[in-house]
Amino acid sequence: MGNDKKPDEFEIIARYFAPLAAAEPGALGLGDDAALLQPPPGRQLVVTTDSLIAGVHFPTDEDASDIAARLIGVNLSDLAAMGAEPWAYTLSLALPEDGEWNAGFLEAFAVALGQQQEIHDFHLVGGDTVATKGPLTLTLTAIGTVSDGQALRRSDAAAGDHVYVSGSIGDAALGLKVLTGELTGLPKEHADHLLARYHRPQPRVGLGGRLFGIASAVIDISDGLVADLGHIARASGVEASITLDRVPFSAAALAAIALNPALVEAAITGGDDYELLFTSPASQADRIEDLSKNIDLALTRIGSIGRNGGKGEPVRVINEAGGEILIKNGGYHHF
């Protein structure tokens, strides 16, 4: 990353981050102690926070622009799961005292943040910059808005609902295996696709805002398909099943699974998909099909919701014949 002089806190704010706040009047140019935000009439605030730590959530040598895209993506995915429109965010950077960051790193990071702001139409309104003896740590708090009473929740799934997922599953988890050298032998175009899905999550903001009145429960897939459906099931007091043959895999993921069939478990439990997983009454099937066409995004029915019988795990993975498939790893655990 070079050896140019590291700027101090106020230089960092003025040079790299104040420009990102210029379009939001409530940010006050990052010159005050806090921002002043007033949600539009009839809208509720939706607030989420995620932290990313070098060596834990991304490789220590990750490109600065990819770090920025991941930081934005994982937070906006949470807003999407609540049906919210992005509005503003705060950012805290804990920069290693002896780590390899400098003006070049911050420049690339800030430019990438600006690009993501343009894509999603939201802006920086504040934050903090500190030094740390530990690894690079980034914390972003994303603020969105949703019409009063229309926030999506994960706690209203009901017996008889269908289970749907957006996009494709497993690409990011398999991309991480490509990155670490655990998955080799793929054609370059497939390897590149999996890596891109790992490095740059694509939050389904355009979908989340359209699911009110269609979905009964929604969650974004960060911990893995099986684990996150388990979160819905527990919050709603129901049981769920996934038919493995219906889970949508990309051509790249299918190529990886063809090389090693055991990778199918990693694909459905590995996490970092940042697709939306939702349940919906059977009566909404036609609306979901129309929505899929309108936003040009696959919405695939992969399972169903049943009553909670109080037996074992809340999620079963089955084959087309209804036989249960044993899953050893339920998903990502934060602790």
ABEGO torsion letter per residue (X at the ends): XEABBBBBAAAAAAAAAAAAAAABAAAGGGABABBBBBBBBGBBBBBBBBBBBBGAABBAABBAAAAAAAAAAAAAAAAAAAGBBBABBBBBBBBBAABBBBAAAAAAAAAAAAAAAAAAGBBBAEEBBBBBABBBBBBBBBBBBBBBGABBBAAABBBGBBBBBBEBBGAAAAAAAAAAGABBGBBAAAAAAAAAAAABBBBBAAAAAAABGABABBBBBAAEAAAAAAAAAAAAGBBBBBBAAABBBBAAAAAAAAABAAAAAAAAAAEGAGBBBBBBBAAAAAAAAAAAAAAGBBBBBABBBBBBAGBEBABBBBBAAGBBBBBABAEBBAX
